[in-house]
């Protein structure tokens, strides 16, 4: 019996030169294979997916599909692609960064139950609802879901359409350990459905789920040959060990550059950086934070953790003055009680901040360096032109994060990993006294995670710097962590 080729592309070259990979693509996906497309940030993984799904017409080569036993043969019906940029689906265009915290602006947002679409298979629906605990989310507004809840909703919605090929971009990022474990089990179960082929797009090159059978490496806009998972892992580990050795000295030097930076705007003398006194946050009948007391002293390095939906991002939005409820709460920042006359900008001047929420709402197509420079004044767009020495500072930090060459590239043309690096540079650019990092390594490849962790560690060694960091991976935390806060969900 002939083997079924679900997707076959031979000598594929995109017609549009701006989205072209640097060599023609030849790839063959066979029925029964579950594939990971893997490569560093900016390697061209998304371009490959766009080519395989027929999003862009070809100038040369052929692209053929065989979706048997599916009733239809169109790519549109059979291939579903979920990119987890933590997006709020179609609500995205109307979504702005603080909206998640502004309850009165949420009336227009749809509820989860109204966004699931038509359900053909009741048994499948029940199975997915049970697996992902969807029931309690049904009457919530979609924009009130945490990133983990959102992920479960999107997956359920997509799987209800019973696709033949499901392509998922970085499905595990932003999920707490229990949810990652759950998603892993669900995906593993899905691979056992005879008519579903899974394709994962991953930037963590060392973390390939065991249900993946084959890997397609992509690097430098070149698509490598499909290889078996084990063979790829062996090759990658050998290459990574060599790279770690080669990187050791440059990364040490990088750390030293950060430690040696001169100190400029350090004018807060308070020993107390953040103080929350019995702070509660409620949306309608849901309590997110309940009577939370928390004090962060100057120089402390906090790890903030907790399951998805426990209120970590909400807590940080209070500290960063993005949450309107922060005025109703008893909060002091840098020794000054909120609402006693200081402006938001006075506070933000001393805080560097990056988060998935901010990344999701950052749809400005300015050159990357202007995005970085906007961190000097905390504007989302760039309203004040920075002067030459400020631009030099921006370039310095872009170089530290390894993206100096991208300074003139429009932000929306960067890969999502490169965008994250630009937003990180934006958080560091004013050498803030309080650094708030909400999942800073989200979506970064193996090498960039290593680099950024070193940068964070070096920053923590600077005098009197205070840091709060959220991550779902223990190994991402720098050694400098002094204190921990674990938030439990108020069910």
N, C-alpha and C positions, 0 to 999 in steps of 0.2 A: 504494500500500500504506500502511495506517495505521501511524504510528509507535507503537512499544511503550512504554508508560509503566510502568517497573518499580515505582516507588513514586509514589503521588499522594496528597497530603494537601490538603484544601480546608477552610478555616475551622476548622482543628483547635484545640480548646481542651481541655486535660487536665482530667479530673474533679477530681483532687486539687489544691486551691488552693496547696499548699506547693511543688508542682513545676511550677506553671503559668508559661508565658512571658507577657510583658506584653501581647502582641497575638496574635490568632488566627494560626495558621500556614498559609500556602498555598505549597506546593512541589511541583514535578513533576520526577522524575528520568526521563530517557529512556534507552532502551537504547543502549549505545555511548558514553554520557557517563561520564567519570571525574571525580569531584567532590571538592573540598576544602571542608570546613566550617571557616571561619576566624573567629577573633575573640580579643579579649583575655581574660586570666584572669578567671573569674567572669562571663563574658558570657552563659552559658546554652547553650553548645555541647552539653554532655552531656545537658541536658534535651531538646534537639532530637533527639538520637540516640535517646533513650529513647522519644520520641513516634513517630519514624519506624519503630522496630522493634516498635511495638505493645506496649511494656512496660507502659504505663499506659493504661487505658481513656479514651476521649474523652467529654467532657460535650456537646460540640457538634462539628459538622463530620464529614467522612468521611475514611477512610484506606483506599486500595485498593492491591492489589499485582497485578503480572502477571509471574510468574517464568518464563514460557516460555523455553527449551525444557525446563526442569526437570521431573522426573517428578512432584514433589509441589508443592502451592501454599501450604504453610504457611510463615509467616515464620520459625518455629523451624528448619525444615530449610534454608531458603534464605539467611537473613541471619546471618552470623557477625560478632561484634563482639569485637575484641581491644583491651583498654585496657592499654597498657603502663605500668602503675604499677610496673613491675619486679616483678610479682607471681609468687609461686611456685605459681600455679594453685591446685588444691584443697588443697595442702599449707599454704596460707596461714594458715588458722585456727589451726593447731598450731605455727606458726612464731614464734619470738621473736627479738629483735634479735641477741643474741650467739650464737644457735644455729649460725650459719654457721661460727663459729670453734671451737665446742665439738665436737670429733670424736666423743666418746663419746655425745653426744646425737643422733647422726645415724643410729643403727641403724634407727629406725622410718621414716626418710625413704625414699620410693620411688626406684627407679633410673629413669633417662630411658627406657630401653627398655620399661619396664612402663607408661609413661604415654602411649604413642602411640595406644593404642586399636586398634580393628580396621582393618586396611588392605585396602581393596577393590581399589585400582589399583596394582599392583606397579610399572608403568612410571613412573607419577607419583611413587611413593615413591622410586624410584632417582634420578629427576631431582632431586627436592628434597634427598635425602641428599647428592648430589654437589654441588649448588649451595651448600648451607649447611655442608658438611663435618660432617655429623651423626654419621657412624660413630664417631669417637673419643669422642663424648660418651655413647654408648649405655649404657656400664656405669658411668657416674658417678651419684652420688646427685644428685637434682634440686636440692637446696639448696646443692650445691657449685658449681653453675654460676655463672659471672659474669653480670652483667646482659646483656652482649652475647650470650653463649651461650644464655641463657634466651630471649632475643628470637627467636633462630633456631629454637629448639626449639618455641616457641609457634606461630610462623608455620607451621612444617612440620606440626605437629599439626592446625592449623586448615585448612590447604590440602588436607590429605589427606581432609577431609570434602567436598571439592569444592563449596563454597558458590556461590550465584548472585551474591550481593552480599557483599563483604568490607569491613567498616568497621573502620578502624584508628585508634586514638587516639595521636597523636604518635609514629609508628613510629621516627623517627630519633634520638630523644633517648637519650643514654647510650651511643651507639655510637662506636667509633673510626672514623677516616676511611676505612680500608679496608673495614670492615664496612658503613658508610653507603653507600659506593660500590656494594658488592655488593648491598645491600638495594634500592638505587635500580634497579639493573639487573634484579633479580628482579621488582620491582613493574612495571617497564616491560614485561618479558616477559609478566607476568600480564595486563597491560592488552590484550595482543594475543590473549589467549584469547577467542574470540568470546562465550563464555557467562559471563564474569566481569565484574562491575561493581565498581570500586574506589571507596571513599569514605574519604578521609583527614580526620581531625579535627586541626587544627593550631593552635598558639598563636603560632608564629613567622609573623608575617603577611607577611614579606618573602621567605620561603623556600618557594616552591611548586614541586614537581617538574614538569618539563616535560611529563610524560605526563598531567597533570591538564588536563581540557578546560574545566571550569567551576568557579566558586567561589560558595559561599553564605556571605555575611558575616553574622555574628551579633554584636550588640553590645547591652549593656544589656538583655538578655532580649528583644530584638526580632530576628526573623529577617528579613534583607533579601532582595531578589530575587536569584535565581540569575543570574550574569553570566559572560561568557566570561573565561577566565584573563587574557588580555592587557588587556582593559578594566579588570579588577579591579586588576591590577598598576599600570597607569598612574594610576588614581584613588588607590591606596594610596600610591604614591611621592610624589605631589603633597601629599597630606594629611600624610605623614610628615615631609616637608621643613619644612612649616609648623609641625608639632608640635615638631620638634627646635629650631627657632628660639624658639618660645614657652617650651620647657622649659629653655633654656640658663641663664637667670638663676636660676630656682628651684632647679635642680640644683647650681649653684655655691654658692648659699646653704646648701643641704642639706649639701654637703661641708664648708663652713665650720663649721656646727654641730657636726659630728663631730670636726673637728680641734680645736675649742675646748673639748671636754669636759674637765672636771677629771680629774686622775689620782688614783685612790683606792688600790686594792689592788695596788700594785706592790712586792711584797716579795721577789721572787726576784732575786738579785744575780749569778747564774751567767751567764757569757758563753756557755756551751754550753747550748743548749735541748734538743736531741735528739742522742744519740750511739748509733749502732748499731755493734756490733763483731762482724763475721763472723756475722751473723744468718741462720739458715736456718729455713724453715718447710716441713714436709712433712705431707701427709695420706696415709696408707697409702703407696702407691708413687709419689705425685705430689709433686714438689718445686715449691713455689710461689715461695719466695725462696731464693736460694743464696748463702751467705757474703757477705751484703750489708754493706758498710761505708758508713756515712752519718753525717755530722755537720752539724747545723743550728745556726748561731751566732745569738745574739740580734740581732734587727733584720734578719735575712735574709728574703727573700721568695722561696720556692721554687715553681717550676712542676713538678708531678709528672705525667709522662705515660707512655704505653705502650699497647699494644693491649689489647682486652678479654681478661681472663683472665691478664694479666701479673702480677697481685698487688698492684695499687695500693691497693685497699680493704683487703686483708689487712695491708699495711704500715701503713696509717693506724690500723687496729684495734689494732696493737701499740703504737703511740705513745699512743693514747687509753686504753690499759689495758682494752680490751674483749675482747682475745684472750687466753685462758688460757695460750697458749704464750709470752706475753710474759715470764712469770716464768722460763721455762727458757732465755731468751735473754739475751745480754749487752747490756742496754739501759740507758742513763742518760737521765733527764729532768731538766731544770733542774739539772744537775750532780750529781744523786743517782742512784745505781745502783738499778735496780728490784729489789724484793725485800729491801731493807735496812731494812725497818721502816715505811716511809711507807705510808699507806693509799691505795687507789685514789682516794678522794675528795680527799685532799691534792693529788694530781696534777691531778685533773680541775678543781679549783678555778681553775686558771690556763689552762684550755684551753676554747675555744669550738669547737664541732664541728657540722657538718651533712653528711649524706650521703644517697644514695638508699636505702641499707640502713635508716637510721634512719627515713626517711620511710615506708618500706614497713611497718615494725614499729610505727609510731605509730598505734595504733587507739584512742586514748583520746578519748572524746567529752566533753571538758571545754571550757569557754569558751576561746576562743583566747588570751585574756590569761593564763589559768592555764598554758597550754602554754608561752607565752613565759617566764612566771615560773619554770617548772620548770627553766629553764636556770641560774637563780641557785644551785640546789643539785644540779644534775645528776641529778634524779630524772626518771623517765619520766612518772609521774603527779606530782601536787603533794602532797607529804607535809607540808611545813611551810607554814603560811600566811605569805605575805610581809607585811611591815608596809607602812604607807602610802607611805613614801618609796620602797620597792622597787617598789610597784605603779606609782608615778609614773614610775620608770625604765623599767618595762615599757611603759607607755603612750608614753613618749618614743620608744623604739625602734620600736614599732608604727607610730607616726606617720612616723618616718624611712623605714620600708619601705612606707608608703602604705596601711596596713591598720588605722589607728586606729578607723575606723568599725565594724570587725568584731570588736572586742574581746570582746563578749558572745556572739558567734555560736559555737555548739558546733563544735569542730574538724572533726568528720566531715561537717558541713553546708557546709564551705567547698569551693570547687573545688580541684582538686589544685594549681593554681598558687598559689592563696591559702594553702593549707596550707604550700607550700614557703616562701612569704614569712614565715609565722608561725614556721617552724622556723629560718629565717635570723635573725629577730629574737631567737629563743631563743639562738642561738649568739653573738650580739653583746652580749646584755643585761648580761653582767658585765664588758664591756670587757676581754676576756681578753688575756693576754700572748702566748699562742700561739693563732692562729686557723687551724683546719683546715677547709678548704672542699672537699668532694668533690662535684664537679659542681654548684656552687651555682645555676647558671642553668637547670638541668634543668627543662623544661616551662614556663618563664616566657615571657610574650608579649614582643613587640618592645620595648615601652615599659618593662616591668619589668626586662628584661635590661639596658637602658640605665641605668636607675635603680640597680639593684643593683651594676652594675659601678662606677658613680660612688661608691657607698657603700664598696665594697671599696677603691677607690683612696684615698678620704679616710682610711679606717682605717689604711692602710699608711703614711700620712704622720704618724701619731701616733708619739710617741717610743718607741723600743725595742720596737716591735711586731714579732712574728715571724709569718710566714704560710706555710702550705703549701696549694697549690691544685691540684686535679685538674680538668682539662677536656679534652675531645676537640676543642675548637675554639680554635685559636690566637688568634682575634680576641677571645675572651672574657677573655684574661689582662690584668690591669692593667699599666700601663706600669712599675709599681714592681718588677716581677720582677727579682731579682738573680742567681738560680741556677736550674739545671735538673737534674732527674734523670729519665732515661728508662729504664723497666723493660722488659726483654725477656722474652718468655715462655720458661720452661724446658721445652722440649718433651721 
